[in-house]
Amino acid sequence: MKRTTSAIELLIRLDRGNGVPLRHQLERELRDAIQSGRLSAGALLPSTRGLAAALELSRGVVVEAYEQLLAEGYLSANHGSATRVAVRQTTESTAAAKNVAGFVPRYDFRPGLPDLSLFPRRMWVTSMRRAIASASDEAFDYPDPHGPEAARIALATYLNRARATIARPDRIVFTSGSAQGIGLLCRVLRERGVRRIAVEDPGHADQSPISRRRVWKHHAFP
């Protein structure tokens, strides 16, 4: 009896000759299918045994791929139940939820956002007053474009002591934030001939757009 090819099998393309581990290829193919909407939220995925047989993979490869996508939030599964594409909250739905009167999330798991209630306000104010009181008049002028020298010396000293680096104050640059830092770094790379960069996935939501928009917007990759 001829076996019927499932829809998910048609979405997955594995190349056994390109040197990329099959597990990583399977993760990428499933992730891309979910992100592009080819696998919609709630869609039922084959069992690990069934997909492994269909793609001629070991079951362990499929299990590891499913577990990784479960950890990233792309898939959902309860003990003893089938694996499905997770319902992921979009930016629009998140914003709408925040606009609901009285809505206060119990936990906020957005990456890069610490517990803001832990900011050391009293220590910060005490340190700021002490620094301002002891600062020279020249300290209130425009600083070196790299950042105040005293701050760069203090940071280099700390890094060398705590991180076993060989940082030099004259090689340290202060930026206004991560966006400017990423933009400056990408600009330097581009000027040195770099035309391709890799970023974490998943990573910071603004990291990739900043790299493309500020540096390579009008530059095509070879």
N, C-alpha and C positions, 0 to 999 in steps of 0.2 A: 504494500500500500504506500502510495507516494505521500510524503510528509508535506504539510502546508506551511509555507514560510510565514512567520508572524510579522506584524507591522514593525515591531521594535528591531527585529533582525535586519530589516531593510534600512534602518536608520544608522546602523553601526557598520563602519568600514575599518577593518584592521589590516595593517600592513606588517606582515611578519618579517620583512626584509629591511626595515629602516632602522633597526637597532633600538627603537624605543620599546621599553617593556610593555607587554600586552596589557597588563593591569592598568598602566597609565593611559594607554590608548583607549581602553574601554571606559575609564573614568572620564576622559576628555570627550569622547563621543556622546556619552549619556549626558554629561553636563551641558555640552553645546546644544543637544536636542531639547533639553529642558529650558535653557535660556532663550532659545529661538522660538519656543512655543510649539515645536513639532511634537513634543511630549507635553501634553497639557496637565494642569494640576489635577490630581486625583487619578491619573491614568494608572492602570494596574500593570506592574512589571512581571515578567516571567519569574519563576522560581530560579534560584541560583543553579540548581541542578539542570533545569530545562534550558536556561540560557547558555550554560556551559556546553551542553550537548549540541545545541544549535550552532554555536560559534566554534565548536571544536577546541574548547579551552578546558583547562582543569577547573574543577569546581572552586578550588581555593582562590584562583584568580578573580572569579566573579564575586565570591564572598568578600574579598578584600576591597574590591571596587565598590560594591554596595555599601560596605561599612564606612568607607571614606566619604561617600556622598551622603550617607545618613548623618555623619558627623558635621558635614558642611551645611546640612539643612535642606539639601535638594530632594532627599527621599524621606519617607516616613514609614514606620513599621512598628507594630506592637507585637509582643511576644505571642507567637502562635498564629499571627495573621499575615496576610500577603504584604508585599512591599509595593508602595505606591509613590507617585510623584507628589511631593509635599506641596501644600497650599502656601505659597510664599507671599507675605505682605508687601505690597508695593509702596514706593515712596508716597504716592498719592493717597493710598488708604491709610498710611501711617499719619500723614498730615491731617486727614479728615478725622481720624480718631482723636488726635490731640485737640481738635477744635470742638469736640463734644464737651458741653458744659460740665465742669467738675471732673473731667477725666484726668487721672494721675496714675501713670503706670507704676506698678509695684516694683518691678525690676526693669532696668534699662541695660540691655546687653549690646548696645551699639559699640563697635570697635573704636578704640582711641578715646573713649569718654570715661574718665575716672569718676569716682564718687566725689562730687563737688562739695559735699558737706564736710569732707575731711580737710579742706584747704586750711592751713594754719594761719588764720587771720591775725591772731594776737601776736604771734612770733613775727609775722611778715611786717606788721605795722611797727613793732619795736625795732626790728632790724632796719627798716626804711628810715625811721626817725634818727637812729644812730648814724646811719650812713650820710644822711643829709646834713646833720649837725657837724660832722667832721670833714665834710667835703670842702675842697678849695673852691674859690670863685671860678676858676677855669673849668671845673668839672661840669658847670652848667652851660658851657659853650657847646657848639656842634662837635661831636667826638670824631675820632678817626673813622673813616668809612668801614674799616674792618671791625670796629667795635672799640669801646674804651680799653686802653692798654692795661689798666689795673684789672679789669674783668678777664681779659685774655690771659694774663699772667696767673690769676687765681684759678681759672679753669684748667690751664695746662698743668699747673702744679697738682690739682686734684686728680686729673686723669692719669698722670704719671704715677701718683701714689696709689690710687684705688684700682686702676685698670692695667697697670704695668705697661703703659705706652711710653713713647718718646716724643710726646707732643711738644711743639714749640709755639710760644705766644704769637710769633710773626707768621705762623701758618694757620692760625685760627681766624675764622670769619664769623661774626654774629649776623644772623638774618632776622627779619621781622617775623618769621614763622616758617612752618614746614613748607608751605606753598612756594615762598620765595627761595628757600633752600633747594627744593627739588628743581625749580626753574633754573637757578644758577648752575646747578650740577649738570643738568641736561644741556645747557648752552655750552658749557666747557667741553662736554663729551662731543657735541656736534662739531665744534670748532677743531677738535682733534681727529675728525674723520669718522666718528662713530655714527652709524645710521640705523642701528637696531639696538634696543634695550629690552630687558625683561623686568617685569614687576610681579609682585606676589598676587596670586589668585587663589582664594579671596584675599583682598588687601584693602587699603584705605579707599573709600569710594571716590575721592577726588584725585588720587595719585595719577592714574592713567590719563584722565582728561587734561590735567595740568601739563603732563609731559607732552601730549600731542598738541594742545592749543598754544602753549607758550614757546615751544621750541621747534617742533617739526610740522607745524600746521601747513606750511607751504613747501614742505620737502618730502618727496616720495621716497620710500624705501626701495633699494635696488632689488 
